Amino acid sequence: MMNFGDQLRDELDQIEAAGLTKRERLLTSPQGAHIMTIQGPALNFCANNYLGLANHPDVVAAAHRGLDAMGFGTASVRFICGTHAEHRELEKEIADVVGMEDAILFPSAFDANGALFEVLLTDEDAVISDSLNHASIIDGVRLSKAKRFRYENRNMEELEQRLQDAQGSRRILIVTDGVFSMDGYFAPLEQITALAEQYGAVVAVDDSHATGLIGPCGAGTPARAGLTDRVDIITGTLGKALGGASGGFVASTAEVVALLKQRGRPYLFSNAVAPSLVAGARTALRIAREGDDLRERLAENAEHFRARMTEAGFDLLPGSHPIVAVMFPGEDGARQASAIAEDMLKLGVYVIAFSYPVVPTGRARIRVQLSAAHSTADVDACVDAFIASRDRVAG
C-alpha cells in the first residue's frame, strides 16, 4: 500500500498526464493592462481588472492613507475587536450603489456565498441553483440543510419545474450568477424574477463579474435589467472591477444583513477586511460609480475584439460582456488551446486556457477579458497574436 506522499504524487501525476496541471506564472510588476512576467513584458488579457483600477494611482494612494490611519490589520473579528468606521462607510456605499438597504463585508466573495445559505435556510427550505453557478455558490449551498434543486444553465422551463417541485417548503431561494464567468452570458433575470414572483421565491444574484462595470453607474445586472426592486439579495466582490484586491459582500434588506452579522460563520470567525483595502475599495467604488467613460471604453474594446476575432475565423461564444470565450471544441481542443496560450506568451500576450474540469469535456477555451485600460492597439496586438499562434500551432 502506498504511503500518503506517494498517493498524492500519483494523483498529481494523473493530473499532469491528462494535461490539466495549472501552472502559476510569476509577475514582477503590479497588475495592469501591461505587466512584467519573468519571461518579459506582456499584455494582460486574463485579469478581472475590468476598469483598470488595480493599479490606479488614486486607489493606491487611498490604500496608503488607510494604512497610515488605521494600521496593517484588525487583529480579530469585528464584533470582538471593534469595527473601523471605514468598514461601515464602505458597506453603506455598496448598498447605495447596488440599490439595497444595507450590506455586510466578508474577507472574500467566496466567504460571502459561504455564509449566505446556511444562515437563511434550514431543512424546511429549498434552494434552486443554476448549473453553471460559481463554485462558491455550490459550496455555500452544500453547507445548508435545505433541499437542493438544480436547473440547466438559463433553462427557464426547468427552473419552473424545480419551483413546482419545491412547493411546500417554508422558503424557496433561487440563486444565479448575474454573469457566468466562463461564458460571459447574462442570467435571464426578467424571467427568473417573474417566476419567483409567481411561485413565492426569493432571488439571490452573485454579481461578482458585474459590479462596477455593468448597468447604470456600475450597479450590476439587476440594475441593467431594471429589476433592482425585484432581486432580494446581491453578493459580489471587491476583487475584480473594484480595485482587484480582496473582500466580498452581501447586500440586501436590513434584516438579512443583521442576521448574517449574528450567524454568518465566515463573518464571525474571520478577521475583517484589512483597513487599507477598505480605504482603497471606497475610492475604487467612487471611480466606478462615476466611470461612464471607463464603461464605454470597456464596451468598445470588447466589441472591437469580438469583431476582429470573428473576422479572423475564431469560434466565439456570443455576447457583449468583456468576458470573451474563444472556443476550441473537440477531443484535441484542450491541447490546442493550451499550446496557443503558451505560444502567445512568447509573443508578449498573456492569456490562459481552460479545460476540464473547469469547463465541460470537449468545451476547452481561452477566456479573454478586456479592460478599459487596454488601448485599441493593445486589442489589435492580442488578435494578431491569436492569429500568429493559431497558425504556428496548426502548422
TASUL-V751994 format. One record per backbone hydrogen bond with DSSP energy under -0.5 kcal/mol. NH is the residue of the N-H (numbers start at 1). CO is the residue of the C=O. Records with the same first field share a line. If there is no record, write none. Layout:
BEGIN
NH=CO  CO
END
This chain:
BEGIN
7=3
8=4
9=5
10=6
11=7
12=8
13=9
14=10
15=11
16=12
17=13
18=14
19=16
20=15
23=21
26=24
28=36
35=42
37=40
38=26
40=37
42=35
43=348
44=33
45=43  350
50=48
52=49
56=53
60=56
61=57
62=58
63=59
64=60
65=61
66=62
67=63
68=64
69=65
70=66
71=67
80=77
81=77
82=78
87=84
88=84
89=85
90=86
91=87
92=88
93=89
94=90
95=91
96=92
97=93
98=94
99=95
100=95
101=252
102=252
104=250
106=248
112=108
113=109
114=110
115=111
116=112
117=113
119=115
120=116
121=117
125=122
126=171
127=147
128=173
129=149
130=175
131=151
133=130
137=134
138=134
139=135
140=136
141=137
142=138
143=139  140
144=140  141
145=121
147=125
149=127
151=129
155=152
156=154
159=155
160=156
161=157
162=158
163=159
164=160
165=161
166=162
167=164
169=166
170=124
173=126
174=202
175=128
176=204
178=206
179=206
180=185
181=179
183=180
184=180
185=180
187=178
189=187
192=188
193=189
194=190
195=191
196=192
197=193
198=194
199=195
200=196
201=196
202=172
204=174
205=233
206=176
207=205  235
210=207
211=207
212=218
213=210
214=210
218=215
219=216
220=214
224=220
225=221
226=223
227=222
230=227
231=227  228
232=203
233=203
234=251
235=205
236=249
238=247
239=247
243=241
244=238
245=238
248=106
249=236
250=104
251=234
252=102
257=253
258=254
259=255
260=256
261=257
262=258
263=259
264=260
265=263
267=264
268=264
269=265
272=76
277=274
278=274
279=275
280=276
281=277
282=278
283=279
284=280
285=281
286=282
287=283
288=284
289=285
290=286
291=288
292=290
295=291
296=292
297=293
298=294
299=295
300=296
301=297
302=298
303=299
304=300
305=301
306=302
307=303
308=304
309=305
310=306
311=307
312=308
313=310
314=309
315=327
316=314
317=325
321=184
324=322  368
326=324  366
327=315  325
328=364
330=362
333=330
336=332
337=333
338=334
339=335
340=336
341=337
342=338
343=339
344=340
345=341
346=342
347=343  344
348=345
349=344
350=43
351=349
352=367
354=365
358=355
359=355
363=360
364=328
365=354
366=326
367=352  365
368=324  366
369=45
370=322  368
372=50
374=371
379=375
380=376
381=377
382=378
383=379
384=380
385=381
386=382
387=383
388=384
389=385
390=386
391=387
392=388
393=389
394=390
395=391
END
